[in-house]
Amino acid sequence: MRLDKFLKVSRIVKRRTLAKEVCERGLVVVNDRPAKAGTTVKPGDMVSVMFGSRRVEFEVLKLADNVPAKEARELYRLIGGNESLD
């Protein structure tokens, strides 16, 4: 699955266009490599996204094209002691 789509479906980023923009600015890293919006992600990949001065790191657990908001949190696992993205 494309990185920008995963960020949107998992609700880490609210809109896919915003996910694409974050990737284009070089603020997303997948498995310790800078990632573009079209980078393919798979379960087990480690992703880091910069939101201003805050870094969110997570592991991709599973992929899905569409999920209800309540189930979106099951697509990834936060790393580094973060309990939520709020």
QUIKA-V270176 format. One record per pair of residues at least 12 apart in sequence whose ideal C-beta (glycine too) atoms are under 6 Angstrom apart, sorted by the first residue. I is the first residue (numbers start at 1). GAP is how many residues later the second one is. Records with the same first field share a line. If there is no record, write none. Layout:
I->GAP, GAP
//
This chain:
1->40, 62
2->36
3->32, 34, 36, 38
4->12, 15, 16, 33
6->35
7->12
10->62, 65, 66
11->61
20->17
23->13, 14
27->23
28->21
29->19
30->15, 17
31->14, 15
41->19
43->17, 18, 19
45->15
46->13
57->22, 23
58->18, 20, 21
59->18
60->16
61->14, 15, 16
62->13
//
